[in-house]
Amino acid sequence: MNTVRKKRIQTYAAYCITTAFAAMVMFSGCSGDDITGAEGHQVAQIVIEPDSAFIEVGEQHDFSAYTLTEDGDTVSTDNLDIEWEWWSTDPDVFTVEPGGLAYAHNPGQEYCIVEVTILKGSSNFTGRDTAIVFVF
């Protein structure tokens, strides 16, 4: 097997494993409290987009996130007290600003994570989603 093909297979295998891990992390951070958005729909999940990115050292990439109902409909969080927290699992590889803008520093493979806390009355919702980032 040639070196290029072997490298592609290893990269694809790593991507599959890390995507499965990201899904586990995402669902472990969700609570089932009844928090509703402006339309009155319950927030059930947080989604980060894109779910993966390839960034060259010195470049940047803009991530975004939004909330969904159990049915998969987007929920407006305009009238909710909401905190979005962004971070990288290794700031030496890349960093993320509060709005989701990532800056690539060194080659590697890490995760961009967004955690959302929504407060409403005595209830709250905390959800998390993860995207894999390849810096080259």
QUIGIGI-V676048 format. One record per backbone hydrogen bond with DSSP energy under -0.5 kcal/mol. NH is the residue of the N-H (numbers start at 1). CO is the residue of the C=O. Records with the same first field share a line. If there is no record, write none. Layout:
NH->CO  CO
This chain:
6->2
7->3
8->4
9->5
10->6
11->7
12->8
13->9
14->10
15->11
16->12
17->13
18->14
19->15
20->16
21->17
22->18
23->19
24->20
25->21
26->22
27->23
28->24
29->25  26
30->27
31->126
35->33
37->41
38->76
40->37
43->35
44->68
45->68
47->66
49->64
53->132
55->53  134
58->104
59->56
61->102
63->61  100
64->49
66->47
67->75
68->45
69->73
72->69
75->67
80->77
81->119
82->80
83->117
85->83  115
87->113
89->111
93->90
94->90
95->103
97->101
100->97
102->61  100
103->95
104->59
105->93
106->93
108->135
110->133
112->131
113->87  111
114->129
115->85
116->127
117->83
118->125
119->81  117
120->123
123->120
125->118
127->116
128->26
129->114
131->112
132->51
133->110
134->53
135->108  133
136->55  134
